[in-house]
């Protein structure tokens, strides 16, 4: 399993955290204007228990997600197919 982070089309400064098939949204990453990057993993997903941050960058948040889930986590080149 791998994780992909995709820019959300419907919300500025927000990214969806998806499983490798894009079938499950595991949470959201948001940029908190000057305070850094925050990871929001609902208690009903595998991201439960991850530190919300703040993280200095999107790459740092992706590394934390990968470490928490013990898998690879990458940033997608293009936005998600749907507004989620």
PEPE-V836132 format. One record per residue. N is the residue number from 1. PSI is psi in whole degrees, -180 to 180 (999 if undefined). BURIAL is + if it has 16 or more other ideal C-beta (glycine too) atoms within 10 Angstrom, else -. Layout:
# PEPE-V836132
N/PSI/BURIAL
N/PSI/BURIAL
This chain:
# PEPE-V836132
1/142/-
2/163/-
3/139/+
4/139/+
5/122/+
6/137/+
7/132/+
8/138/+
9/-28/-
10/-12/-
11/120/-
12/149/-
13/41/-
14/140/-
15/144/+
16/140/+
17/114/+
18/153/+
19/175/+
20/-21/-
21/-6/-
22/14/-
23/-20/-
24/127/-
25/115/+
26/-16/+
27/-165/+
28/147/+
29/135/+
30/151/+
31/123/+
32/67/-
33/84/-
34/-11/-
35/-5/-
36/-163/-
37/136/+
38/142/+
39/129/+
40/106/-
41/108/+
42/153/-
43/-12/-
44/7/-
45/175/-
46/-10/+
47/-1/+
48/130/-
49/-8/-
50/148/+
51/133/-
52/-21/-
53/-155/+
54/150/-
55/148/+
56/-25/-
57/168/-
58/-38/-
59/-41/-
60/-40/-
61/-41/+
62/-40/+
63/-40/-
64/-41/+
65/-47/+
66/-43/-
67/-41/-
68/-40/+
69/-4/+
70/49/-
71/178/-
72/150/-
73/124/+
74/159/-
75/130/-
76/150/-
77/-28/-
78/159/-
79/165/-
80/159/+
81/-29/-
82/162/-
83/121/-
84/999/-
